[in-house]
Amino acid sequence: AIQGAQTRAQEEDALREAFRTFDRDGNGEIRKKEFTMVLTHLTKLNRKFTQEQLETLFDAADKDKDGAIQFEELCAWLCDTPCFSQYFRELDLIQREYVKMVETKQKGDEHVKTEEQSTEWYATQIDQRLKPVLKQVFHSADKDQNGVLSEEESILFFKNYVDKLADYAKSTIKAEKRTWINGNHWLDKSALKQKLMPSMEEMVRKELEDYEAHADERNKAAFKVLDRNKDGKLVMEEVEPCLIPGTYRYREFHKALKMSTPEAFKEAFDQITMKAAREGRRKSDPKIQLLLDRKAASAN
């Protein structure tokens, strides 16, 4: 949830700096009146919290209930999202394994049978491998451990998800580099590294910055998608479908946040490399180039 931090160590460094800045009397504690400034400074949520919301967030962070937040409490409360990282790792593994299964070349009835088996396998993996992780995600987001996510808790839940989604998209760019090179003979390696990959990273950065600039309205829209019974709080059964690929709620959740899904990011990256590979072939094939030159000449 920490703006600009890529690792837990960077998050803790940013927290220490902010803690020193807003710990006015230098006693190693942050009181309620300083808490909002710290939260806004670190997350860039640009949200004006009501007094009631501030009380709820403060009480959740103040684990020992002494009326003040120590550095260790703030760090644990704001940065404790390892389950989201695990969610994206498991999701990526399942989808890669699924792609290998459906890419098996079969014909006729065997092809249909393979597709049916792959679909059944995918559903089983979601149940057995992803849903248990989602329970851990929900548990870590439920700061006061009362079994529901309040609107205040959902703010950090959405922000943490978006941050980890952006991290996942950027890691995909690095992970797919070899695949793009091996799968596209005409793809220029130097262009991929110097131009295409930076353009992909820029795509991710723009989506993240756009979310942060409109975080309040998008968080409210996402909360509305998840809150199916309109009671102002989220239970596990409402959150789970929004993090399972292929479901209606999954698509609507990302649409509310105005963030690409993990699959959409990868598809966009693949399209960029395929387009570059076609352009590379066009420039390298004399026959194609000759036809294009003749076409351009006739047009003039």
N, C-alpha and C positions, 0 to 999 in steps of 0.2 A: 504493500500500500504506500510505500515511501516513494515520492516523486524522484525519478532519475536514478534510483538505486537498482543495480542489476544482481547483487549478491546479498546474502544475509550480513556479511561484514560491512558492506557499503550502507545497508539499512541502519545498522547499529551506529556507524560513524555519523550518519545524518541525524539520528536520534540524539546522540551525545551533544552534537553541536547545537541543535535546537533546544535541548534540555538546559544547557548552560545559558543560552540566550534568554530563555523565559523564566529561569529560576532566579528571580530578581534578587533575593537575599542570599543566594548561594548556599542554602542549607540542604541541598540535595533532594528537595521535594517540590512538586508542582501542585498548587491549590486550584480550586475550581475556576477562579477568575482568570487564571493563566492557561487553563486547559484548552479552551476554545482556540486561543491564539496558536498553541502548539499544534493542535489537530489541523487547523486550516493551513498553517505554514508547511506541514509535512506532507499532506495529501493533495493540496491544491484543489480541494473540492469546491471552493468558492460558495460555500453554503452558510446561510445564517441559521444557526441552531436556536430553537426555542429553549427557554430555561428548563422545561420538562425534559426535552431531548438531551440537553447537556447533563442533567442530573442522571439520566439513564445510562449514558455513555460513561460518565465519570464513575458511577457506582460499579459498573462492570469492570472497569480498569483497576479500580481500587480494591485489589484482592483481599488485603488484610483489614479493610474497613477502618482505617485510621484517619480518614478525612483528607489524605494527601496521597499523591502518586509518586513513588520512587522510580528511578530510572529502570530498574529491572522489571517493574510492573508495566510500565509504558511499553517497553521493548517486547515483552511477552504478549501483551494485549494487541498491539498494532501490527507486529511482524509475524505472528504465529499462523502462517498459512502453508506449511509444508505439504498439506494434503492436496492443495491445488496443483502443486508440481507433480505429485504422484498421479493425480487424475490425468493430466496431460500426457505423462509418460505411458500410462496404461492404455489410454485411448489411442495413442500413436502406435503402440505395439499391436493392438487388436486390429486396427485398420490396415496396417502393413501386412499382417498375416492373412487378413481377408482378401486383400488385393492379389496376393500370391495364389490363393485358392481359386479365385474367379478367372485369373489369367491362364489357368491350365487349359490347353487347347483340346477341346473335345468336339464331336460332331453329333447332330441329331439328338436322339433320346439321352445319350450320355452327357451331352452338354446341358440339357434341361435338368437332368438328375444332379449334376455337379452344382448348378446354380441353386437348386433347392437345398442341397446339403450345405452349401456355403452360407445361405441365408439362415438356416437353422443353427449352424455353428456360430454365426455372428451373434444371434440373439442369446445363445447360451453363454457366450463369453461376456456379453454385457451384464447378464444376470450374475455370473460367478466372479467376474474380475472387476468390473467397473462399479456396480452398485454398492459393493462393500466400501469402496473408496469414497463414494458419494456420501455415505453415512458419516465417514470420518470428516469430510469437508463440512457437512452440516454441523457436526458436533463442535468443530473448531470455530465456526462462525457464530455459534450460539454462546455468546460471551458469558451470559449469566446462567447458562445451563438449565434453562426452564423448559426446554423442549420445543421452543418456537423462536423464530427470528422476528424481532420488532422492526419497525421501519428504520430505527437508528442503527441496529445491527446490520440490516441489509445494505446500508450505505457502504460500510467497509467490505461486506461480502461482494458487492458488485465491483467496487474499485479494485479489490484484490484479484477478482476474476479477470477483469480487463487487463490488468498489469501482467498476469501470468499468461493470458492469451497472446499478448504482444510478445512476451518472451518466447513463447512456443513458436510463434510465426517466424521470429528472427532465427531461432535455432533450426527451424525447418530449412531455411535458406542455406545454412552451412551444411546441414546433413544431406541435402539433395544435390549438392554441387557435383559430386562424382557421378551420380545417376544421370544428371542432365548432360554431362560431358560424354559419358559412355553411350547414352541413348540418342544423341544428336551428332552425327558425324560432321555436319557442316557448322556446328556451333563454335564460334571463335572463343577460345579459352581466355584470352586476355580481355576480350570484350565482356565476357561473363563476369570476371572478377572486378574489372575497373568500371563497368557501366551498368550491367544488368543487375547484379547483386545489390549495389548501392541504390538502384531505383526501386528494388523490392523492399529494402529496408526503409526507404523514404515513404513508401506506401503504408507500411506498418506505423511509422512515426506519425504520419498525418492523421490516420484513424485514431491513434491514441491521443494526440493533441486535441483533435476535434471533440472526442469524448470528454476530456478534461475541461474543455471550454464550456461544455453544456452538461456537465455531470449531474447537476441537480435535476433538470427536467428528464434526462435519460434514466436516472435511477428511479424516479417516480414512475416513468413509463414501464420500466422493467418490473418494478414492484407490482404494478397493476396487472401485468401479464401473469405473474406468479400467484398473486392473491386471488385464487379462483372463487372462494366463498366470500370475498370482500369483507373480512373481519379485521383487517388492518394488521395482520400478522401472518407469518409463513410457517407452515409445518413441513416436515420432510417429504410427505406425499405430494406437496405442491412444488417443491424445489427440484426433486429428482428428475421429472420429465424434461425440464428445461436444460438439463446437462447430458441428455442421452441423444446422440445424433440420430437423425431421421424422423424424430417426432415433430408434431406440429408446434408444441410448446418450445422446443429447441430453436426452431426457426423464428418464432415470434419473440423469444427472449433476446436473441442477437439483433433482431430488427429493432427492438425497443432501445437497445444500447447503441444501435447503429454501428455495430462492429461486425466484421466478417466472421463467419464460423471458421474453425480450424481447417475444415475441408475447402472452404471457399478461398482462403488464403493460398493453400497449396495449389488449387486449380488455377488461380490467377498467376502464380509464379510459373507454373508449367506452361501456360499460354505465352508468357513473355519469352521463355526460352525457345519454344516451338516457333514463334514468329521470327526470332533472331536466327534460328537455324535455317528457316526457309529463305530468309534474306541472304544468309551466307551461301547457300547453295546457288541462289540466283546469280550472285556475284562471281562464284567460282566456276560455273558451268558456261562455257563459251557459247553453246547453242542457245541457251536461255537468254544470255546477255545480248546476243545478236538479234534475237526476236524482239527483245525489249527496245534495243536501239533503233530498229526499223520502225517499230510502232511509234516511238517518240519522234523520229524523223518525219513520218507521214503526217503526224499531228501538227507539225510545224509547217 
